Amino acid sequence: MKIVIDGCKDLVIADENETLGQLITQLEEWIKDNKRVIVQAKLEGKSLSEKDKKVLLNRKVSEFKILELSTANLWQWAVDSLEDIKIYLPEIARQMEKVSFLIQQGDCRSAFSLLGRYTGLWDEINEALAKIEKIFALDYTQILLKEEKTSYETRQIVQFLKKAKRAIKDNDLLTLADVLEYELAPRIREEKRVVEQIINMVKYQMN
């Protein structure tokens, strides 16, 4: 397999007997040691998502021809990503309330289209947060929200999402609307304060 990093070839030679998962782990560590982070990965010219990685991790490197990686400064990427997430979270909360309103108005087609779009964005946010937590050896569960005196708990949002999915499966639109408006949207808004604290933690490590 040929590995191209930021347009440069042959910086790393892959062991054809290792798995794609082993190779990516080694590359992530090597790139991290150089104070950079992978912001995009392409396998055979196609973008490689986190979901794709899970499916392909155990396949041999020899099965593929080319892996292309784009990297960015580690600290700048983390801060920029977190600042973007701060902007996205209130918008996602507003859109969850809008989905609830559309359901109550009987416009389920528009509601589910909007829900799918912003659920996808939420997944991207979670991927970025998980990556930052791992890279900077943070523990989000230890973040104390002084305003609420409660700890950061992503599982709450996950549970709300699962509840929403069950409501969709059961065609229980009233429950779905309530979950989105009264449980999910407020919790997503609360995440903004958490993200602000994560930014402070990352900046502290920078100094």
C-alpha positions in Angstrom: 0.0 0.0 0.0 1.2 3.5 -0.8 0.7 6.1 2.0 0.5 9.8 1.1 0.5 12.3 4.0 -0.2 15.9 3.1 0.8 15.2 -0.5 4.1 13.6 0.4 4.8 10.0 -0.5 6.9 7.4 1.2 7.1 9.1 4.6 5.9 5.9 6.0 6.2 2.3 4.6 3.3 0.0 5.4 3.8 -3.6 6.6 1.7 -5.5 4.2 1.0 -8.2 6.8 -0.6 -5.8 9.3 -4.3 -4.8 9.4 -5.6 -1.5 8.3 -6.6 -0.8 12.0 -3.0 -1.4 13.2 -1.6 0.8 10.5 -4.0 3.7 11.2 -3.3 3.5 14.9 0.5 3.7 14.3 0.0 6.6 11.9 -2.2 8.5 14.4 0.5 8.1 17.1 3.3 9.1 14.7 1.4 12.2 13.5 0.4 13.1 17.1 4.1 12.9 18.1 4.7 15.6 15.4 2.0 17.8 17.0 -0.4 17.2 14.2 -3.7 15.4 13.8 -5.4 13.6 10.9 -8.4 15.7 9.7 -9.2 13.6 6.6 -8.5 10.1 5.5 -9.1 8.7 2.0 -8.8 5.0 1.1 -8.7 4.3 -2.6 -9.7 7.9 -3.2 -12.8 7.8 -1.1 -13.3 9.5 2.3 -12.9 7.1 5.2 -15.4 7.8 7.9 -15.2 6.4 11.5 -18.0 4.0 10.5 -16.0 2.8 7.5 -12.9 2.3 9.7 -14.8 0.0 12.1 -15.9 -2.1 9.1 -12.4 -2.2 7.5 -10.1 -2.4 10.6 -9.4 -6.1 10.4 -8.7 -6.2 6.7 -5.1 -6.6 5.6 -3.1 -3.6 4.3 -2.2 -5.6 1.3 -5.8 -5.5 0.1 -5.6 -1.8 -0.6 -3.5 0.4 -3.0 -3.4 3.9 -1.5 -4.2 5.6 1.8 -4.2 9.5 1.7 -4.1 11.5 4.9 -4.5 15.2 5.4 -3.3 16.7 8.7 -3.4 19.9 10.7 -1.8 21.5 13.7 -3.0 19.6 16.7 -3.8 22.5 19.0 -5.3 24.8 16.3 -7.5 21.9 15.0 -8.8 21.2 18.5 -9.6 24.8 19.4 -11.2 25.5 16.0 -13.3 22.3 16.2 -14.5 23.2 19.7 -15.3 26.7 18.8 -17.4 25.4 15.8 -19.2 23.0 18.1 -20.1 25.8 20.4 -21.9 27.4 17.4 -23.5 24.2 16.2 -25.0 23.1 19.5 -27.6 25.9 20.0 -28.6 25.5 16.3 -29.1 21.8 16.7 -31.2 22.4 19.8 -33.4 24.9 17.8 -33.8 22.4 15.0 -34.9 19.7 17.4 -37.6 22.0 18.6 -38.5 22.8 15.0 -38.8 19.0 14.3 -41.1 18.7 17.3 -43.2 21.6 16.0 -43.4 20.0 12.5 -44.5 16.7 14.0 -47.3 18.4 16.0 -48.4 20.2 12.8 -48.6 16.9 11.0 -45.7 17.6 8.6 -43.8 14.4 9.3 -42.0 14.3 6.0 -40.2 17.6 6.7 -39.7 16.7 10.3 -37.9 13.4 9.6 -35.8 15.0 6.9 -34.7 17.7 9.3 -34.1 15.2 12.1 -31.9 13.0 9.9 -29.8 16.0 8.8 -29.1 17.2 12.4 -28.7 13.8 13.9 -25.9 13.3 11.4 -24.3 16.6 12.5 -24.6 15.5 16.1 -22.8 12.3 15.2 -19.9 14.3 13.7 -19.7 16.5 16.9 -19.5 13.4 19.1 -16.7 12.0 16.9 -14.8 15.2 17.2 -15.3 15.4 21.0 -14.3 11.7 21.4 -11.1 12.3 19.4 -10.2 15.4 21.4 -10.8 13.5 24.7 -8.5 10.7 23.5 -5.7 12.8 22.1 -5.4 15.2 25.1 -6.0 12.4 27.7 -9.1 14.3 29.1 -11.9 12.8 31.2 -15.1 14.6 30.3 -16.9 12.8 33.2 -14.8 14.9 35.6 -15.9 18.2 34.2 -18.0 20.0 36.8 -20.7 22.3 35.7 -20.6 25.0 38.4 -23.9 26.4 37.4 -25.7 23.0 37.8 -23.4 21.2 40.2 -23.6 18.2 38.0 -20.9 16.3 36.0 -20.7 16.0 32.2 -22.8 13.0 31.1 -22.9 12.3 27.4 -24.9 9.1 28.2 -27.9 11.3 29.0 -28.1 12.6 25.4 -27.5 9.1 24.1 -30.4 7.8 26.2 -32.6 10.6 24.8 -31.6 9.7 21.3 -32.4 6.0 21.9 -35.8 7.0 23.3 -36.5 9.1 20.2 -35.5 6.1 18.0 -37.8 3.8 19.9 -40.6 6.3 19.5 -40.0 6.5 15.7 -39.9 2.6 15.5 -43.2 2.5 17.5 -44.7 5.3 15.4 -45.3 7.2 18.6 -45.0 10.7 17.2 -46.3 12.4 20.4 -43.6 10.9 22.5 -41.0 11.7 19.8 -42.1 15.4 19.8 -41.9 15.6 23.6 -38.5 14.0 23.8 -37.0 16.3 21.2 -38.5 19.5 22.7 -38.4 18.9 26.4 -35.5 16.5 26.9 -33.0 16.5 24.0 -33.0 20.2 23.1 -32.4 21.5 26.7 -29.6 19.0 27.2 -27.9 19.9 23.9 -28.0 23.6 25.0 -26.3 22.6 28.2 -23.5 21.0 26.3 -22.3 24.5 25.2 -21.1 25.3 28.7 -19.3 21.9 28.8 -17.5 22.7 25.5 -16.4 26.0 26.9 -14.7 24.2 29.8 -13.1 21.7 27.4 -11.7 24.6 25.4 -10.2 26.0 28.6 -8.7 22.6 29.4 -7.1 22.3 25.9 -5.7 25.9 26.1 -4.3 25.2 29.5 -2.3 22.3 28.1 -1.1 24.5 25.3 0.6 26.8 27.8 
